[in-house]
Each structure stands twice: as structure tokens, then as C-alpha cells.
Amino acid sequence: SEISQYLQCAAVMLSVGYCFRIGIHTKVDIFYGGFSLRKRMLVEIFSGLFAFCSSIPIVWYGAIIGWNSFTAGERSSSADQLPLWPSVMSVPIGAFFLGLQGLISVWQNLISLRNQHKKSSGEKLP
């Protein structure tokens, strides 16, 4: 039914940041599993930057489209006449959470990389 499609859209978009957080997003484990800890951290940094950068236009344009849908009072063409803006707004909100989690991942891996470097070089940690 139509409402289940809207709920599915919201569930997918609002959970994508959480999936990134707990590490169940798509990875090629055949390569990733064989990487050293340092290389895995670098891959996670790149993934986080990619998630953040790709979420920016989705948040920006998705918010514009969602706002326009809300102000225009767009409704579905079915007999239920459901408002469209809640499912439309789940896209930029989910992308915002993904981008935020991408930044958090970058920050955490940079700190871990720095600490690993200090441990291996014999410096004292703060």
C-alpha cells in the first residue's frame, strides 16, 4: 500500500546514519579484512569524508524540495490524499544524519591514527 511505501522510505533514510555508525554499510571485506589497522583507519576516513561530501547536496536540495512540498500542501494522488512532505523530508534528514556520522567517523579515526602513531614512535600520550 501507499503508506507502507512512505514508511519504508522514511525507515531507510532515517537509519542510514545508524548503519554507518555500527559498520554494517557495504564494504568489500575480501580486501578490507586483509588491510592493516592503519589502512583500515585510512579507508574509514575516506568513507567518512565521502559520506559527508555526498550528503551536502542531498540535504540542501532535499530540504528545498521538502519545504516546497510542505508549503504547496502536496498530497498523494490516491484516494487517501496523504501529505507527501513527511516522506520527502525524511530524505534530507537522513542525509544530514549520514553526513554527521561521516564527520564523527573521520574525527574518531584521525584521533586513533594519531594515537597509534604516538604509541609506535614512543611518544607520551597526553
N, C-alpha and C positions, 0 to 999 in steps of 0.2 A: 504494500500500500504506500501511498504518498508520504504519510507521516513517518513510516519506518525508513524511507529513503532520506528524509531530512535528519532524522535522529542518527542514522548511520554516518552521514556527512559530519555531523557535529561530533560524534564519538571518535571518528578517525582524526579529524583536525585537532580536537582538544587533547588527544592522547599522544600526538606525535612528539611533543617535547619530553613527555614522560618516558616514552620508548627510547629516545636518545639518551636520557638520563641514566636508565638502568642498563643500557648497552644491548638492547635487543633489535636495534636497527640493522639493516643489511650490511654485512661485512663479508669479505671473501676470506673465510677462515683458513683456507688452504695456504694462503700467503701470510695472513696476519698472525696466525698461530706460530709460525716459524720465525717471526721477527724477534729481535732482541727487545728488551724493555724500553730502551731509548727510542728505537724505531717505532714501536707501538705508540709511545707518547707523541712522537712527531706526527704520526698518522692521525691521532686523536686531535691534535692541534689543528692540522689541516682540515679535518672533518668539521670541527667546531667553527673555524673561520668560514668554510663553505656554507654551513648551515646558517650562520649569521648573515653572510652577504646575500644568500639567496632568499632569505626571509624578508629582507628590507623592501623590495618591490611588492612582494605579496601583501605585506602589512599595509604599505602605502596605498596601493591601488585597490586592495580588498576593502580597506576602510572607506575609501571614496565610494566604491560601488555599494557597500553596505549602507552607508549614510544615505545615498541616493535612493536605495530601495526602501529605507525606513521613511524618509520624508515624502516619497511618492506614494507610500502606502501600497506597495506592490503586493499582490496576492496571487496564489496559485490559480490555475485555470480550471481546477477540478471543482466539483460541487461543494467541497468543504470550504473553499476560498481561504486557505491557510495563509497567514502572513509569511512572506519569504525572507524578511530581513533577519530573523534569528539564525536560520541556516546559512545565509550569506555572510553574516558577521562571525560565524564560527571559523571561517577561513582565515581572516586576518588575526583573530585572537589566537588561534592555534599556531599560526606562523610566528606571532610575537613570542609565544612560549618556546617555540623551537629555537628562535634566534637568541633568546635569553639563555636557554640551556647551552647553546653553542658557545656563547661567551663564557659561561661558567666552566665549561669543559676546557676551553682554551686556557683560562686562568689557572685551573687546578693542575693541568698538565704542565704548564710553564713552571709553576712552583715545584712540582715533583721533579721535573727535569733539572731545575736549579739545585734542588736538594741532593739529587743523585750525583750531579757534577761535584758538589762540595764534598760529599762523602768519598767519592773516588779520588779527589785531589788532596784529601786530608785536611781541608779547612774546617774550622769550627763552625757549627750551625748556630744562627742567632737564637 
